[in-house]
Amino acid sequence: MSGMMSFKYSSVGIKEQDNIELSVYPNPTTKLLIIESSKLIIRNVEIFDICNRKLNLKMKQFSPQECQFDISHLSIGIYFVKITTEIGKVIKKVLKE
């Protein structure tokens, strides 16, 4: 079906798109988390803990194609990164070591 966007449900129950090309690395990480897209404009990034609480983290660097967060102060565990682009939203799971 050409032209139709495919959706899947993430582990946190939010509808997300399969076809959004983003890189979230390193994963797992200990300090710096980088979100990058070579083709899409990143409009917003939100980070949530495993209990779905939004974390108020300041970005170290932000541009339309890349943003960086220092997460060294966060506890070891799983976090979810909600990334909004001009074509939709995607949720990525990140492991903090």
C-alpha positions as CSV (number, residue, x, y, z in Angstrom):
1,M,0.0,0.0,0.0
2,S,2.0,2.9,-1.3
3,G,1.7,6.2,0.5
4,M,0.1,4.8,3.7
5,M,2.0,5.1,7.0
6,S,2.3,2.0,9.1
7,F,1.8,2.2,12.9
8,K,2.7,-0.1,15.8
9,Y,2.1,0.2,19.5
10,S,5.1,0.7,21.7
11,S,5.6,-0.8,25.1
12,V,4.2,2.3,26.8
13,G,0.9,2.2,24.8
14,I,1.6,5.1,22.5
15,K,1.0,4.8,18.8
16,E,4.2,5.3,16.9
17,Q,5.4,5.2,13.3
18,D,7.7,2.5,11.9
19,N,9.1,4.6,9.1
20,I,10.8,7.4,11.0
21,E,14.5,7.2,10.5
22,L,16.2,8.2,13.7
23,S,19.3,7.1,15.6
24,V,19.4,7.0,19.4
25,Y,22.9,6.1,20.6
26,P,25.0,4.9,22.4
27,N,22.5,2.4,23.7
28,P,23.2,1.3,26.4
29,T,24.9,4.5,27.6
30,T,26.4,5.8,30.8
31,K,26.7,9.6,30.1
32,L,25.7,11.1,26.8
33,L,22.6,10.3,24.8
34,I,22.5,11.4,21.2
35,I,19.4,11.6,19.0
36,E,20.1,12.1,15.3
37,S,18.3,12.2,12.0
38,S,19.9,12.8,8.6
39,K,16.6,13.4,6.8
40,L,14.1,14.7,9.4
41,I,13.8,17.8,11.5
42,I,13.7,17.0,15.2
43,R,11.0,19.2,16.7
44,N,10.9,18.0,20.3
45,V,12.4,15.3,22.6
46,E,11.0,14.2,25.9
47,I,12.5,11.6,28.2
48,F,10.4,9.4,30.5
49,D,11.3,7.0,33.3
50,I,9.9,3.5,33.6
51,C,7.0,4.8,35.6
52,N,6.1,7.2,32.7
53,R,7.2,10.3,34.6
54,K,8.6,13.0,32.3
55,L,12.1,14.0,33.2
56,N,13.1,17.7,32.9
57,L,16.5,17.3,31.3
58,K,18.4,20.2,29.7
59,M,19.8,19.5,26.2
60,K,23.6,19.8,25.9
61,Q,23.3,20.6,22.2
62,F,20.3,21.0,19.9
63,S,20.0,21.4,16.1
64,P,17.2,20.5,13.8
65,Q,19.0,17.1,13.0
66,E,20.7,16.3,16.3
67,C,20.3,16.8,20.1
68,Q,22.3,15.6,23.0
69,F,21.5,15.0,26.7
70,D,23.8,14.4,29.6
71,I,22.1,11.6,31.5
72,S,25.0,10.7,33.7
73,H,23.1,11.8,36.9
74,L,20.2,9.4,36.2
75,S,19.8,6.1,38.0
76,I,20.7,2.9,36.2
77,G,17.6,1.6,34.4
78,I,15.3,1.8,31.4
79,Y,14.1,5.1,29.9
80,F,11.9,6.0,27.0
81,V,12.7,8.8,24.6
82,K,9.7,10.4,22.7
83,I,10.9,12.1,19.6
84,T,8.7,14.4,17.5
85,T,9.5,15.1,13.9
86,E,7.6,16.8,11.1
87,I,6.1,13.5,10.0
88,G,5.2,12.0,13.4
89,K,6.4,10.7,16.8
90,V,8.5,7.7,17.7
91,I,9.4,6.2,21.1
92,K,12.8,4.6,21.6
93,K,13.9,2.6,24.7
94,V,17.2,3.4,26.2
95,L,19.2,1.6,28.8
96,K,21.2,3.7,31.3
97,E,24.1,1.7,32.8
